[in-house]
Structures are given as structure tokens and as C-alpha cells.
């Protein structure tokens, strides 16, 4: 059994290379930024993970997971996202709080507990933020979504996923009622990277900055 810290590194590397904000190369500095640790600490950990064949690390070129490292990362992510959904749907936690709570629990639940949560929730495919939950066999189905910031005025879309990278941003989205399955119509957008004017669920109108809009992933209404 590898340490919780090692699992966090594997999870972070996987998430950086998959999903809506995937990068082409995972560098030491990028891992350090995402985990809020010193680059030297990342270098030392990557050496340890490489020595037990969980990652392949080429200095100045980036790091990739081995098949074993990816399997462990997906198992942790599955735990995390099932826990997030349980905390949200059953215990009533707000979206901005479930990530931190799941971080504390994801390493310690048993496979039996994981299976019982999965069954109790009806074998869900996405977490409360709309991110895909890895299946028991490690397969994952990612959606092909647009960022809301890319949508043109006059278009109607449905929110499919919101980034969980910032609890503060999630709280801000919540003030406008923005969460998965909500309908949004883009009314207008100011020039020179100015804010967008949006209507949420056909009711309230808001001005939304592009920085936040870039963390909201949507599908055209007719395909949602």
C-alpha cells in the first residue's frame, strides 16, 4: 500500500492529462502549483514513484503514469467522486465543500464501502460537478464540451460540468445558480475580453467574467 501523499501525486498527474483542461506535458512546476508544494519536494517524490515503477519521469520533458500508476490514480479518483456525490446528494453538502471533505476520506474507505455507496447512489456516472466517475474496471467516459466563454451571443446551452479547482469560484457560481444541468442563454458579450451577459434557467440575468466562464463546460441545448 503506497502512502496517501503518493496517491495524491498520482491523482494530480492523471487529472492534469485528462479531462477538460488536459495539458500536453506534466512538468515538475505544474505539479508543484497544483499541490501547493515546493518544486524540490515534487522532484524527490517523482524519483520515489519512478523507483517503484508508478511513473516515468524524464527531466525537463515531464512525467507520465505507468499502467500501474494510472490504475491507482483512477481508483482514488473513483473513491473521491463517489464520496463527493454522496456528500452532496445524501448529506446535503454544498458543491464548494464536497471536494475538501472527499480529499480527507478518499484514501481510507474500503472497496466494500465504495461498492455500497455506488449501489446506494444508483451506479452514477458523474460527480456533483459533472466530472466523470471512473468505472470499477478503470474505464472513463469523457464528454466533449465547450467552455461557456466560447459560446456566441444568441446561443442556448446546458451546463454539463463545472471546475472544482476553486471553492471560492464555486461559491460565486452558486450565487447565480450555475451548476450542472442548468440552462444558460448567452445574450451578449462585451468586446476586448469583456464580460458576458447570460440568462440562467430563463429567469435571472447576470454579467459573467470570462475567467469564470472558462471554468464552466457546456453542451448546445439540442445536444444536452
C-alpha positions, 0 to 999 in steps of 0.5 A: 500500500503506497502512502496517501501523499503518493496517491495524491501525486498520482491523482494530480498527474492523471487529472492534469492529462485528462479531462477538460483542461488536459495539458500536453506535458506534466512538468515538475512546476505544474505539479508543484502549483497544483499541490501547493508544494515546493518544486524540490519536494515534487522532484524527490517524490517523482524519483520515489514513484519512478523507483517503484515503477508508478511513473516515468519521469524524464527531466525537463520533458515531464512525467507520465503514469505507468499502467500501474500508476494510472490504475491507482490514480483512477481508483482514488479518483473513483473513491473521491467522486463517489464520496463527493456525490454522496456528500452532496446528494445524501448529506446535503453538502454544498458543491464548494465543500464536497471536494475538501471533505472527499480529499480527507476520506478518499484514501481510507474507505474500503472497496466494500464501502465504495461498492455500497455507496455506488449501489446506494447512489444508483451506479452514477456516472458523474460527480456533483460537478459533472466530472466523470466517475471512473468505472470499477474496471478503470474505464472513463467516459469523457464528454466533449464540451465547450467552455461557456466563454466560447459560446456566441451571443444568441446561443442556448446551452446546458451546463454539463460540468463545472471546475472544482479547482476553486471553492471560492469560484464555486461559491460565486457560481452558486450565487447565480445558480450555475451548476450542472444541468442548468440552462444558460442563454448567452445574450451578449458579450462585451468586446476586448475580453469583456464580460458576458451577459447570460440568462440562467434557467430563463429567469435571472440575468447576470454579467459573467467574467470570462475567467469564470466562464472558462471554468464552466463546460457546456453542451448546445441545448439540442445536444444536452 
